[in-house]
Amino acid sequence: MAKHALHTKLCDILGIEYPVVLAGMGGVSRHKLVAAVSEAGGLGIVGAATMGPEELREEIRKVRELTDKPFGVDILLPTMGATPQASGSGAGGGGEGGIPRNWRDMLPAPQREFAASLRRKFDLPDVEPDFPTASGRLEGTPFGPGFSRSQIDTILEEKVPVFASGLGNPEPYVEEFRAAGVKVIALVGNVKNARRVADGGTDVVVAQGAEAGGHTGRVGTMALVPQVVDAVAPKPVLAAGGIGDGRGLAAALCLGAVGVWVGTAFLVSKEAAWDDVLKQRILDASEEDTRVTRIYSGKTMRNIKNPLIEAWEESGVPTLSFPFQAAVIRDVTFAAEKAGRKELGMNPAGQISGMFNEQRPAKDILAEIVEQAAEIIQRLPADVPAVTS
Ligand SMILES: Cc1cc2nc3c(=O)[nH]c(=O)nc-3n(C[C@H](O)[C@H](O)[C@H](O)COP(=O)(O)O)c2cc1C
């Protein structure tokens, strides 16, 4: 394939060749995928959401064994409350105060009983779940006081060049990162939060549209990106949500973004650390096969649809706040795993899922995105001549 130059301001800021960033997907964006994307000229980002400091240190060192190119680490800064309020109660904010030690006793009866009824409905075994949970180690309160501080210390000690926050505002840490020469990226789903993280000193803002896989907001990418670009100008913005090929990258550049933050397209890559059964469900999915649900974490998350999501949504039982809902549903998903019913588990993926049919190497996915975008941009003046009068 002929090599195209597709250089934006992002490439200078991050020291990369192409303006394509691997989304820091927790449990998915691990060393092999991160290194593959960075080696191919993009920026790989480790999804370290639930990784404690030592696991994270090991992961960073494994990336360095595979590449000497820049890469980053993504964590979730605390935004959870200290009690498990039902969704819609207006609660859920909070800080590093985190989870009380008796959190398991605090899970309300209606949700626990409904989860037990789901186990019976799906004929799942009666097994005690292990912890850590899928979305956070609640035992020992690692999502509580000091957890993100310990992750950040590791990032600084290991001299990782880029920090990304997938939830929350990195402002309290920006000075430290700046002093250490670490670039800061923050993910947002609306203009208000874009302004907040930009004012807080974030170097690059990711505008993530509602079609994205994983935790997602309410505003579509096409509407969100230009509004965020205008709100935080001249700060650089990345477009995220529904970007699967070079058409998506070219469109993002037209909307004023300086690059793209790509999740689902790399989630189905060969190197992604994700279960093959779950990857196949994504590859089999159409653009209509995802649902936004709070069932797995307590926050709105786009997943491949399954009967467990449907049963909870139809029941009308309110979900709990993050991350208590994860503890309630873990009783069901752990039993489902034991019974070989992986399809009932969390499988975050975006509406772009319908575009992918096979697992491919990450470097091919990245090369195709860049090549196609460059071709479109070169061809555009001939295809769509601007008329001057
Ligand atoms: C499996 C999966 C896990 C994710 N985990 C995280 C995470 O831990 N931190 C984060 O910032 N974003 C996470 N996201 C969201 C991505 O960062 C990204 O915004 C999203 O995938 C972009 O939309 P797309 O999937 O349409 O490309 C996750 C997305 C998926 C699909």
PDBQT file of the ligand as one rigid body, heavy atoms in Angstrom, charges set to zero:
ROOT
HETATM    1  C1  LIG A 401     -15.162  -2.611  25.257  1.00  0.00    +0.000 C 
HETATM    2  C2  LIG A 401     -15.052  -1.160  25.560  1.00  0.00    +0.000 A 
HETATM    3  C3  LIG A 401     -14.466  -0.759  26.742  1.00  0.00    +0.000 A 
HETATM    4  C4  LIG A 401     -14.303   0.601  27.019  1.00  0.00    +0.000 A 
HETATM    5  N1  LIG A 401     -13.668   0.960  28.160  1.00  0.00    +0.000 NA
HETATM    6  C5  LIG A 401     -13.337   2.264  28.346  1.00  0.00    +0.000 A 
HETATM    7  C6  LIG A 401     -12.512   2.658  29.436  1.00  0.00    +0.000 A 
HETATM    8  O1  LIG A 401     -12.120   1.845  30.281  1.00  0.00    +0.000 OA
HETATM    9  N2  LIG A 401     -12.139   3.962  29.516  1.00  0.00    +0.000 N 
HETATM   10  C7  LIG A 401     -12.539   4.881  28.578  1.00  0.00    +0.000 A 
HETATM   11  O2  LIG A 401     -12.115   6.029  28.641  1.00  0.00    +0.000 OA
HETATM   12  N3  LIG A 401     -13.366   4.535  27.576  1.00  0.00    +0.000 NA
HETATM   13  C8  LIG A 401     -13.754   3.260  27.420  1.00  0.00    +0.000 A 
HETATM   14  N4  LIG A 401     -14.541   2.909  26.362  1.00  0.00    +0.000 N 
HETATM   15  C9  LIG A 401     -15.026   3.955  25.425  1.00  0.00    +0.000 C 
HETATM   16  C10 LIG A 401     -13.940   4.248  24.397  1.00  0.00    +0.000 C 
HETATM   17  O3  LIG A 401     -12.896   4.971  25.015  1.00  0.00    +0.000 OA
HETATM   18  C11 LIG A 401     -14.396   5.062  23.182  1.00  0.00    +0.000 C 
HETATM   19  O4  LIG A 401     -14.830   6.337  23.582  1.00  0.00    +0.000 OA
HETATM   20  C12 LIG A 401     -15.450   4.439  22.310  1.00  0.00    +0.000 C 
HETATM   21  O5  LIG A 401     -15.176   3.076  22.098  1.00  0.00    +0.000 OA
HETATM   22  C13 LIG A 401     -15.489   5.177  20.964  1.00  0.00    +0.000 C 
HETATM   23  O6  LIG A 401     -16.566   4.787  20.177  1.00  0.00    +0.000 OA
HETATM   24  P1  LIG A 401     -16.496   3.562  19.116  1.00  0.00    +0.000 P 
HETATM   25  O7  LIG A 401     -16.597   2.327  19.949  1.00  0.00    +0.000 OA
HETATM   26  O8  LIG A 401     -17.691   3.772  18.266  1.00  0.00    +0.000 OA
HETATM   27  O9  LIG A 401     -15.192   3.658  18.395  1.00  0.00    +0.000 OA
HETATM   28  C14 LIG A 401     -14.760   1.569  26.089  1.00  0.00    +0.000 A 
HETATM   29  C15 LIG A 401     -15.377   1.151  24.899  1.00  0.00    +0.000 A 
HETATM   30  C16 LIG A 401     -15.530  -0.186  24.629  1.00  0.00    +0.000 A 
HETATM   31  C17 LIG A 401     -16.167  -0.597  23.333  1.00  0.00    +0.000 C 
ENDROOT
TORSDOF 0
